[in-house]
Amino acid sequence: MHKLFITGGAGFIGSAFVRLILAEISSCEITNFDALTYAGNLDNLQGLDESRHRFVHGDIADREAVLNALEEGTDAIINFAAESHVDRSIASAHEFLRTNILGTQVLLDAARERHVPRFVQISTDEVMGSLPEDENAFFTEDSPLAPNNPYAASKAAAEHMVNAAHHTYGLDTVITRCGNNYGPRQFPEKFIPLILSNALEDQSIPLYGDGRNVRDWIYVEDHCRAIMRVFERGRSGEVYNIGARNERRNIDVVKAILDALGKPHELIHHVKDRLGHDRRYAIDPSKVEGDLDWQPVETWESGLEKTIRWYAENGAWIQRARSGAYRDYYTRQYGTEISAR
Ligand SMILES: NC(=O)c1ccc[n+]([C@@H]2O[C@H](COP(=O)([O-])OP(=O)(O)OC[C@H]3O[C@@H](n4cnc5c(N)ncnc54)[C@H](O)[C@@H]3O)[C@@H](O)[C@H]2O)c1
């Protein structure tokens, strides 16, 4: 029996992880601890087996709330909770430092206090900065941390605190660093859901700069399976890069989606580039492939087809996520309002 304490499990990747684990590992019980920020959405958790899934509304930077929710016998804390949108961090970094750094430290302290055997930190390839365009260079686990935007800097700082807890107190920790995820239930401000939700309504699609920035895309469930593998078999104190060897230029991603939907490329609308926009991310996943015997299941084509189908069939989810109406759902479901943060 695995008893997992998942943070950020109402968000995009966290909810995919919770769904996958409950569906595939019948011996798994999950406490899902989430502050329900604008990115957290209880719609993402509908239909789950409530006998093995306990949702707790709480903030990872709140020590008391974390300790109250962390049950005896928990096998691992898996920390997905984060402020995750680069553009928002450029507008204001404060919440990013609070949740991503301070919140991670609170969880590390709680893991020590409650003797939780393993701590899994979900990090990002963005902590390693930007790679040169058109060069045969890849991020490896030994790449230096060189974050370029406030979001990435806060995630890099969190990694340092995780490593410090491992070296100082002997806490059993593992860190995963993944590239860009795509799939169902991603908040519509992010790149692929924004393209899809705008294209489905024949609205123009904003594209930063020349659109030649390269990202390394992975289907969200493939990422989640890799996280489970790292939790089960990863070596304590180590980092695992996760990627599907799937580099794409942003402009090509937009065109692929427009083509799949039968929409004209004229919907693309170039806008002023993001400040300090990283040019290229590309991950060498040899370690997780070789040491932990992990491979992605989806190809870019099959993953994109599933993603497009999900957004096309879930217009109501998009509308609710955009309008914030899921807050009303929360009040109905739990009888209290979500506190403003
Ligand atoms: N999306 C990607 O492509 C990607 C790639 C690599 C790594 N990651 C990392 O994966 C994790 C999940 O990303 P995502 O895309 O699902 O993010 P998301 O923004 O969709 O979800 C984040 C979740 O965390 C919750 N949260 C935020 N602040 C909180 C707090 N203080 N306490 C408790 N919960 C809080 C939100 O309510 C939300 O449910 C993040 O740590 C992110 O850095 C994401």
The ligand as a Gaussian input file, in Angstrom:
#p B3LYP/6-31G(d) Opt

LIG

0 1
 N        3.432000      22.642000     -16.991000
 C        4.648000      22.265000     -17.387000
 O        4.899000      22.169000     -18.586000
 C        5.714000      21.927000     -16.377000
 C        6.936000      21.437000     -16.829000
 C        7.913000      21.054000     -15.900000
 C        7.657000      21.164000     -14.543000
 N        6.456000      21.680000     -14.132000
 C        6.235000      21.758000     -12.669000
 O        5.174000      20.848000     -12.385000
 C        4.391000      21.330000     -11.296000
 C        2.926000      21.402000     -11.696000
 O        2.787000      22.265000     -12.823000
 P        1.371000      22.545000     -13.481000
 O        1.599000      22.920000     -14.873000
 O        0.453000      21.426000     -13.163000
 O        0.924000      23.847000     -12.661000
 P       -0.517000      24.460000     -12.445000
 O       -0.279000      25.936000     -12.347000
 O       -1.486000      23.936000     -13.432000
 O       -0.970000      23.891000     -11.023000
 C       -0.372000      24.301000      -9.823000
 C       -1.251000      23.823000      -8.684000
 O       -0.608000      24.201000      -7.449000
 C       -1.592000      24.787000      -6.598000
 N       -0.911000      25.744000      -5.722000
 C       -0.340000      26.925000      -6.065000
 N        0.146000      27.543000      -4.969000
 C       -0.105000      26.721000      -3.918000
 C        0.171000      26.785000      -2.527000
 N        0.794000      27.843000      -1.980000
 N       -0.218000      25.748000      -1.751000
 C       -0.869000      24.689000      -2.274000
 N       -1.161000      24.582000      -3.580000
 C       -0.781000      25.577000      -4.399000
 C       -2.587000      25.460000      -7.528000
 O       -3.833000      25.666000      -6.905000
 C       -2.645000      24.447000      -8.667000
 O       -3.625000      23.462000      -8.423000
 C        4.979000      22.703000     -10.922000
 O        5.831000      22.506000      -9.811000
 C        5.776000      23.106000     -12.145000
 O        6.873000      23.921000     -11.786000
 C        5.480000      22.061000     -15.005000

